[in-house]
Amino acid sequence: MISEKERTAALWAITVTQFSLVFMLSSVAVAIPSLGKEFGATAAQLGLVESGYIAAVAMLLFPVTRLADMTGRGFIFATGMALFTTVSLILPLSGSIEHFIILRVFQGCGGAMMVTTGLAILADLFTGPRRSMALGIASTGVYVGLSAGPWLGGIIATTMGWRAIFYIGAVPCAVCLALTLCVLPVKPEHKKCPPFDWGGAILIAIGMVMLSQGGSHFHLLTGKAMLAGGVVSLAAFALWEKRAKAPLLDMTLFSTNQSFALGNTVQFISYAATFGITFLISLYLQIAQGMTPSEAGMILMAQPLMQTLFSPISGKLCQRWAAHHIATVGMLFATAGLAGAIFIGDNGSLWLIISVLGLCGTGSAIFATANTAVIMGAVEKENYGIASAMVAGMRTTGMTISLVFISAVLATIVGPTTLHTGNANAFVEAMNISFITLTAFSALGVFLSARAKLKRTK
């Protein structure tokens, strides 16, 4: 029986992991130009620094959830934290961009093991109103990581170098790992569960790896072939899951529940359309406008600050109006922000950039809370676990596709060269093409969101 003190310690340890996963994404985004300059990395390789990390989270989301059911959530959580912490300490020792990208993928694998089990552990430890309180505290860790990442990562990269981001980021994880080993049951268990779906796990892994690699090498025939292979593998995953005896993902909900299917489709579109804006504008501010990482980080904070502000407001709005209407308004704001980004030229106004980031942050926050209500409200109580996994799955898959698409555009227009002020014009062209396409994609999401009406469950 876990004591109240141990329960509180577990809450804070899990909150730190929620923070660390997104901090290692948002802070590194600001440091990418410095990292690329030191390694002589191409634009496509810099895309892999982020897409490889988030693709690892996406490909392990469903397999890790099943493994946690089979061997114990505490064991998977502690193993993931140990892997994440260890790789964070090794990453700064990389001798080449290729080694760095490979290690970044392993860091994402550790992150996937933490984030997929952490919230489930909290749901086990806390009951009633205290459960909502605990989950709310853990979610705050995500927003703090998003908000602090660009600013804190920029300061660290400017004053101490990009390597310090990983060393400093590993410290709280190491402390929480020690805490976890003391307060949570982390020994592996052998529970009676349906057999593990190895076929589904392999197909989704191949699909995500080929997508991320294909996007970064899109200027080559092999890159186009890998991208096509990734799409085929993910389609094969969906077909396999329909026929598997113990699938990682129950596909029948998509075919029998229109609200659930539309809600998840819009979830994917939203993150695919908006996630890459931080990556692109971070590069733009430092390459085209010559800012330091810390200066760029201060400007990039406009987006997560608006997300932090409007997320709770969205929840209150959903209590008064239909959730799918609120989600549609959020998509409209985000689409307006993306449309504004099209007009950022070689010497774009800082006020335009801040406005674009603010609109996207506002729209994303309003959308995310409301659309989650649409998805969760479309299923019966016994399917809440599947619905929750799909919310996270569509989010991370959308993030991956966003970065894969941007990497493909950069590889095609900028080519296999390093990014510097000399080819800033080519980068701006690639950025504008990306924003035009992402705006059109986001507009499709507005249309579908309006149709994803909340299903009335019994």
C-alpha positions as CSV (number, residue, x, y, z in Angstrom):
1,M,0.0,0.0,0.0
2,I,1.5,3.3,-1.1
3,S,1.5,6.1,1.5
4,E,0.2,9.7,0.9
5,K,3.8,11.0,0.9
6,E,4.9,8.5,-1.7
7,R,1.8,9.2,-3.8
8,T,2.7,12.9,-3.8
9,A,6.3,12.2,-4.7
10,A,5.1,10.0,-7.6
11,L,2.9,12.9,-8.8
12,W,5.8,15.3,-9.0
13,A,8.0,12.8,-10.6
14,I,5.5,12.1,-13.4
15,T,4.9,15.9,-13.8
16,V,8.6,16.4,-14.4
17,T,8.5,13.7,-17.1
18,Q,5.6,15.5,-18.8
19,F,7.6,18.7,-18.8
20,S,10.9,17.0,-20.0
21,L,9.3,15.4,-23.1
22,V,8.1,18.7,-24.6
23,F,11.0,20.8,-23.2
24,M,13.4,18.6,-25.1
25,L,11.4,19.4,-28.2
26,S,10.8,23.1,-27.9
27,S,14.2,24.0,-26.5
28,V,16.1,22.1,-29.1
29,A,14.1,23.8,-31.8
30,V,15.7,27.1,-30.9
31,A,19.2,25.6,-30.8
32,I,19.0,23.8,-34.1
33,P,20.8,26.5,-36.2
34,S,23.7,26.5,-33.7
35,L,23.8,22.7,-33.8
36,G,23.6,22.6,-37.6
37,K,26.4,25.1,-38.0
38,E,28.8,23.1,-35.8
39,F,28.0,19.8,-37.5
40,G,27.7,21.2,-41.0
41,A,24.2,19.7,-41.2
42,T,21.9,20.1,-44.2
43,A,18.4,21.5,-43.8
44,A,17.0,18.1,-44.3
45,Q,19.2,16.6,-41.5
46,L,18.1,19.4,-39.2
47,G,14.5,18.4,-39.8
48,L,15.4,14.9,-38.7
49,V,16.6,16.2,-35.4
50,E,13.0,17.0,-34.5
51,S,11.0,14.5,-36.7
52,G,13.2,11.5,-35.6
53,Y,12.5,12.4,-32.0
54,I,8.7,12.8,-32.3
55,A,8.4,9.9,-34.8
56,A,9.9,7.6,-32.1
57,V,7.2,8.7,-29.7
58,A,4.5,8.1,-32.3
59,M,5.6,4.6,-33.4
60,L,5.9,3.4,-29.8
61,L,2.7,4.9,-28.4
62,F,0.4,1.9,-28.9
63,P,3.0,-0.9,-28.5
64,V,4.2,0.5,-25.2
65,T,0.7,0.9,-23.9
66,R,0.2,-2.9,-24.4
67,L,3.6,-3.8,-23.0
68,A,2.7,-1.8,-19.8
69,D,-0.4,-3.9,-19.5
70,M,1.6,-7.0,-19.7
71,T,4.7,-6.2,-17.6
72,G,3.5,-3.4,-15.3
73,R,3.2,0.4,-15.8
74,G,5.8,1.2,-13.1
75,F,8.4,-1.0,-14.8
76,I,7.9,0.6,-18.3
77,F,7.8,4.1,-16.8
78,A,11.1,3.6,-14.9
79,T,12.8,2.0,-17.9
80,G,11.7,4.9,-20.1
81,M,13.0,7.5,-17.7
82,A,16.3,5.7,-17.3
83,L,16.7,5.5,-21.1
84,F,15.7,9.2,-21.6
85,T,18.1,10.4,-18.9
86,T,21.0,8.3,-20.2
87,V,20.6,9.3,-23.8
88,S,20.2,13.0,-22.7
89,L,23.7,12.8,-21.2
90,I,25.2,11.0,-24.2
91,L,23.7,13.2,-26.9
92,P,26.1,16.1,-26.3
93,L,29.1,13.8,-27.0
94,S,27.9,13.1,-30.5
95,G,30.7,13.4,-33.1
96,S,28.5,13.9,-36.2
97,I,24.9,14.9,-37.1
98,E,24.2,11.2,-38.0
99,H,25.1,10.0,-34.6
100,F,23.1,12.8,-33.0
101,I,20.0,11.9,-35.0
102,I,20.2,8.2,-34.0
103,L,20.6,9.0,-30.4
104,R,17.7,11.5,-30.7
105,V,15.5,8.7,-31.8
106,F,16.4,6.6,-28.8
107,Q,15.7,9.6,-26.6
108,G,12.2,9.7,-28.1
109,C,11.8,6.0,-27.4
110,G,12.4,6.7,-23.7
111,G,10.1,9.7,-23.8
112,A,7.3,7.5,-25.3
113,M,7.7,5.0,-22.4
114,M,7.4,7.8,-19.9
115,V,4.5,9.7,-21.3
116,T,2.3,6.7,-22.2
117,T,2.4,5.2,-18.7
118,G,2.7,8.3,-16.5
119,L,-0.8,9.5,-16.7
120,A,-2.2,6.0,-16.4
121,I,-0.2,5.6,-13.1
122,L,-1.7,8.8,-11.8
123,A,-5.2,7.5,-12.6
124,D,-4.4,4.4,-10.5
125,L,-2.9,6.3,-7.6
126,F,-5.6,9.0,-7.2
127,T,-9.4,8.6,-7.1
128,G,-12.4,10.9,-7.4
129,P,-11.8,14.7,-7.5
130,R,-8.2,14.1,-6.5
131,R,-7.6,12.3,-9.8
132,S,-8.6,15.4,-11.8
133,M,-6.4,17.5,-9.6
134,A,-3.4,15.2,-10.2
135,L,-4.0,15.0,-13.9
136,G,-4.3,18.8,-14.0
137,I,-1.0,19.2,-12.3
138,A,0.7,16.8,-14.7
139,S,-0.8,18.6,-17.7
140,T,0.6,21.9,-16.3
141,G,4.1,20.3,-16.7
142,V,3.4,20.1,-20.5
143,Y,2.5,23.7,-20.8
144,V,5.4,24.9,-18.6
145,G,7.7,22.8,-20.9
146,L,6.2,24.4,-24.0
147,S,6.5,27.9,-22.6
148,A,9.9,27.6,-21.0
149,G,11.5,25.7,-23.8
150,P,12.1,28.4,-26.4
151,W,13.1,31.0,-23.8
152,L,15.2,28.9,-21.5
153,G,16.7,26.8,-24.4
154,G,17.6,30.1,-26.2
155,I,19.4,31.5,-23.1
156,I,21.2,28.2,-22.5
157,A,22.3,27.8,-26.1
158,T,23.5,31.5,-26.3
159,T,25.4,31.6,-23.0
160,M,26.6,28.0,-22.5
161,G,26.2,26.3,-25.9
162,W,23.6,23.9,-27.2
163,R,25.1,20.9,-25.4
164,A,24.2,22.4,-22.0
165,I,20.5,22.0,-22.9
166,F,20.8,18.2,-22.7
167,Y,23.0,18.2,-19.6
168,I,20.7,20.6,-17.7
169,G,17.6,18.8,-18.9
170,A,18.9,15.5,-17.7
171,V,19.3,16.6,-14.1
172,P,15.6,16.7,-13.0
173,C,15.0,13.5,-14.8
174,A,17.8,11.8,-12.9
175,V,16.5,13.0,-9.6
176,C,12.9,11.9,-10.5
177,L,14.3,8.5,-11.6
178,A,15.8,8.0,-8.1
179,L,12.5,9.1,-6.6
180,T,10.5,6.7,-8.8
181,L,12.6,3.8,-7.8
182,C,11.9,4.6,-4.1
183,V,8.2,5.2,-4.2
184,L,6.7,3.1,-7.1
185,P,6.6,-0.6,-7.7
186,V,8.9,-0.9,-10.7
187,K,9.7,-4.7,-10.7
188,P,8.4,-6.3,-13.9
189,E,5.2,-8.3,-13.6
190,H,3.7,-11.1,-15.6
191,K,0.1,-10.4,-16.1
192,K,-2.4,-12.4,-18.1
193,C,-3.1,-10.5,-21.2
194,P,-3.9,-11.2,-24.9
195,P,-0.7,-12.0,-26.9
196,F,1.4,-9.0,-28.0
197,D,0.6,-7.8,-31.5
198,W,4.1,-8.0,-33.0
199,G,2.9,-7.6,-36.6
200,G,1.2,-4.3,-35.8
201,A,4.2,-3.0,-33.8
202,I,6.6,-3.8,-36.6
203,L,4.4,-2.2,-39.3
204,I,3.9,1.1,-37.4
205,A,7.6,1.2,-36.6
206,I,8.6,0.7,-40.2
207,G,6.1,3.2,-41.3
208,M,7.3,6.0,-39.0
209,V,11.0,5.4,-39.7
210,M,10.5,5.4,-43.5
211,L,8.3,8.5,-43.3
212,S,10.9,10.5,-41.4
213,Q,13.8,9.3,-43.5
214,G,11.9,9.8,-46.7
215,G,11.0,13.4,-46.0
216,S,14.6,14.3,-45.2
217,H,15.9,12.7,-48.4
218,F,13.0,13.7,-50.7
219,H,15.4,15.3,-53.2
220,L,16.6,11.8,-54.0
221,L,14.7,8.9,-55.7
222,T,15.4,6.7,-52.6
223,G,13.8,9.4,-50.4
224,K,10.6,9.4,-52.5
225,A,10.6,5.6,-52.4
226,M,11.0,5.6,-48.6
227,L,8.2,8.1,-48.2
228,A,5.9,6.0,-50.3
229,G,7.0,2.9,-48.4
230,G,6.1,4.6,-45.1
231,V,2.6,5.4,-46.3
232,V,2.1,1.8,-47.5
233,S,3.4,0.5,-44.1
234,L,1.0,2.6,-42.1
235,A,-1.9,1.6,-44.4
236,A,-0.9,-2.0,-43.9
237,F,-0.9,-1.4,-40.1
238,A,-4.5,-0.2,-40.3
239,L,-5.5,-3.3,-42.3
240,W,-3.6,-5.6,-40.0
241,E,-5.3,-4.1,-36.9
242,K,-8.7,-4.8,-38.4
243,R,-7.9,-8.5,-38.5
244,A,-5.6,-9.0,-35.5
245,K,-7.0,-11.1,-32.7
246,A,-5.5,-8.7,-30.0
247,P,-4.9,-5.5,-31.9
248,L,-2.9,-2.6,-30.6
249,L,-5.6,-0.3,-31.9
250,D,-9.3,-1.2,-32.2
251,M,-10.2,0.0,-35.7
252,T,-13.9,-0.7,-35.4
253,L,-14.5,2.6,-33.6
254,F,-13.6,4.4,-36.8
255,S,-15.9,2.5,-39.1
256,T,-18.9,2.5,-36.7
257,N,-18.6,6.0,-35.0
258,Q,-18.5,9.0,-37.3
259,S,-18.0,11.5,-34.5
260,F,-15.0,9.6,-33.2
261,A,-13.5,9.2,-36.7
262,L,-14.0,12.9,-37.6
263,G,-12.7,14.1,-34.3
264,N,-9.5,12.0,-34.6
265,T,-9.1,13.1,-38.3
266,V,-9.3,16.7,-37.3
267,Q,-6.9,16.1,-34.4
268,F,-4.3,14.8,-36.9
269,I,-4.9,17.7,-39.3
270,S,-4.5,20.3,-36.6
271,Y,-1.2,19.1,-35.4
272,A,0.1,18.3,-38.9
273,A,-0.8,21.9,-40.0
274,T,0.5,23.9,-37.0
275,F,3.3,22.0,-35.3
276,G,6.0,22.9,-37.7
277,I,5.6,26.7,-37.3
278,T,8.0,26.8,-34.4
279,F,10.7,24.9,-36.3
280,L,10.4,27.1,-39.4
281,I,10.2,30.5,-37.6
282,S,13.1,29.5,-35.3
283,L,15.3,28.9,-38.3
284,Y,13.9,32.0,-40.1
285,L,14.7,34.4,-37.2
286,Q,18.3,33.1,-36.8
287,I,19.2,32.6,-40.5
288,A,17.3,35.3,-42.3
289,Q,17.2,37.9,-39.5
290,G,20.5,37.0,-37.8
291,M,19.1,36.7,-34.2
292,T,20.8,34.8,-31.4
293,P,19.0,31.7,-30.0
294,S,18.0,33.6,-26.9
295,E,16.5,36.5,-29.0
296,A,14.6,34.0,-31.2
297,G,13.4,32.1,-28.1
298,M,11.9,35.2,-26.6
299,I,9.8,35.8,-29.7
300,L,8.8,32.1,-30.1
301,M,7.3,32.2,-26.5
302,A,4.3,34.1,-28.0
303,Q,2.8,30.8,-29.1
304,P,3.0,28.6,-25.9
305,L,2.1,31.6,-23.7
306,M,-1.2,31.9,-25.6
307,Q,-1.7,28.1,-25.4
308,T,-1.3,28.3,-21.6
309,L,-3.7,31.2,-21.4
310,F,-6.5,29.9,-23.6
311,S,-6.5,26.2,-22.7
312,P,-8.6,26.6,-19.5
313,I,-10.8,29.2,-21.2
314,S,-11.6,26.7,-23.9
315,G,-12.8,24.2,-21.2
316,K,-15.2,26.8,-19.8
317,L,-16.5,27.7,-23.2
318,C,-17.3,24.0,-23.8
319,Q,-19.6,24.0,-20.8
320,R,-21.8,26.7,-22.5
321,W,-21.6,25.7,-26.2
322,A,-21.2,22.6,-28.3
323,A,-17.6,21.3,-28.2
324,H,-17.3,20.8,-31.9
325,H,-18.3,24.5,-32.5
326,I,-15.6,25.6,-30.1
327,A,-13.1,23.3,-31.8
328,T,-14.0,24.8,-35.2
329,V,-13.4,28.3,-33.9
330,G,-10.0,27.2,-32.7
331,M,-9.2,25.8,-36.1
332,L,-10.2,29.1,-37.7
333,F,-7.8,31.0,-35.5
334,A,-5.0,28.6,-36.3
335,T,-5.7,28.8,-40.0
336,A,-5.7,32.6,-39.9
337,G,-2.3,32.4,-38.2
338,L,-0.9,30.1,-40.8
339,A,-2.3,32.3,-43.6
340,G,-0.6,35.3,-42.0
341,A,2.7,33.4,-42.0
342,I,2.6,33.2,-45.8
343,F,3.4,37.0,-45.9
344,I,6.6,36.7,-43.8
345,G,9.3,37.7,-46.3
346,D,13.0,38.2,-46.2
347,N,12.7,41.1,-43.7
348,G,9.4,40.2,-42.0
349,S,8.0,42.5,-39.4
350,L,8.4,41.2,-35.8
351,W,4.9,42.3,-35.0
352,L,3.6,40.1,-37.9
353,I,5.6,37.2,-36.6
354,I,4.4,37.6,-33.1
355,S,0.8,38.0,-34.3
356,V,1.1,34.8,-36.4
357,L,2.5,32.8,-33.4
358,G,-0.1,34.3,-31.1
359,L,-3.0,33.4,-33.4
360,C,-1.7,29.8,-33.9
361,G,-1.2,29.4,-30.1
362,T,-4.6,30.7,-29.4
363,G,-6.3,28.5,-32.0
364,S,-4.4,25.4,-31.0
365,A,-5.3,25.8,-27.3
366,I,-9.0,26.5,-28.0
367,F,-9.1,23.5,-30.4
368,A,-7.2,21.0,-28.4
369,T,-9.4,21.1,-25.3
370,A,-12.6,21.2,-27.2
371,N,-11.7,18.5,-29.7
372,T,-10.6,16.2,-26.9
373,A,-14.1,16.6,-25.5
374,V,-15.6,15.7,-28.9
375,I,-13.5,12.5,-29.1
376,M,-14.0,11.4,-25.5
377,G,-17.7,12.2,-25.7
378,A,-18.1,10.1,-28.8
379,V,-17.4,6.8,-27.0
380,E,-18.9,4.8,-24.1
381,K,-17.1,4.8,-20.8
382,E,-15.5,1.4,-21.4
383,N,-13.7,2.8,-24.4
384,Y,-12.2,5.8,-22.7
385,G,-8.7,4.2,-22.6
386,I,-8.8,3.6,-26.4
387,A,-10.1,7.2,-27.0
388,S,-7.4,8.7,-24.8
389,A,-4.7,6.7,-26.6
390,M,-6.1,8.0,-29.9
391,V,-5.9,11.6,-28.8
392,A,-2.2,11.2,-28.1
393,G,-1.7,9.0,-31.2
394,M,-3.2,11.5,-33.6
395,R,-1.3,14.3,-32.0
396,T,2.1,12.7,-32.2
397,T,1.5,11.3,-35.7
398,G,0.4,14.8,-36.9
399,M,3.5,16.3,-35.4
400,T,5.6,13.8,-37.2
401,I,3.9,14.3,-40.6
402,S,4.3,18.1,-40.2
403,L,8.1,17.8,-39.8
404,V,8.3,15.2,-42.5
405,F,6.5,17.5,-45.0
406,I,8.7,20.5,-44.1
407,S,11.9,18.4,-44.4
408,A,10.7,17.3,-47.9
409,V,10.2,20.9,-48.9
410,L,13.5,22.0,-47.6
411,A,15.3,19.0,-49.2
412,T,13.7,19.9,-52.6
413,I,14.2,23.7,-52.6
414,V,17.3,24.3,-50.4
415,G,18.9,21.0,-51.4
416,P,21.6,18.9,-49.5
417,T,23.5,22.0,-48.3
418,T,24.0,23.6,-44.9
419,L,21.7,26.5,-44.0
420,H,23.4,29.9,-43.7
421,T,22.8,33.5,-44.6
422,G,23.9,32.9,-48.1
423,N,21.0,30.6,-48.9
424,A,18.4,32.4,-46.7
425,N,16.4,33.4,-49.8
426,A,16.0,29.7,-50.7
427,F,15.0,28.9,-47.2
428,V,12.4,31.7,-47.1
429,E,10.9,30.4,-50.4
430,A,10.7,26.9,-48.9
431,M,9.1,28.4,-45.8
432,N,6.4,30.2,-47.8
433,I,5.6,27.2,-49.8
434,S,5.2,25.2,-46.6
435,F,2.9,27.7,-45.1
436,I,0.7,27.9,-48.2
437,T,0.2,24.1,-48.2
438,L,-0.3,23.9,-44.4
439,T,-2.9,26.7,-44.5
440,A,-4.9,24.8,-47.1
441,F,-4.6,21.6,-45.1
442,S,-5.8,23.5,-41.9
443,A,-8.8,24.9,-43.9
444,L,-9.9,21.3,-44.6
445,G,-9.7,20.7,-40.8
446,V,-12.1,23.6,-40.2
447,F,-14.7,22.0,-42.6
448,L,-14.4,18.6,-41.0
449,S,-14.4,20.0,-37.4
450,A,-17.7,21.6,-38.0
451,R,-19.1,18.1,-38.9
452,A,-17.6,16.3,-35.9
453,K,-20.7,16.7,-33.7
454,L,-20.7,15.3,-30.2
455,K,-22.3,11.9,-30.1
456,R,-24.8,11.5,-27.3
457,T,-23.8,8.4,-25.3
458,K,-26.0,6.6,-22.8
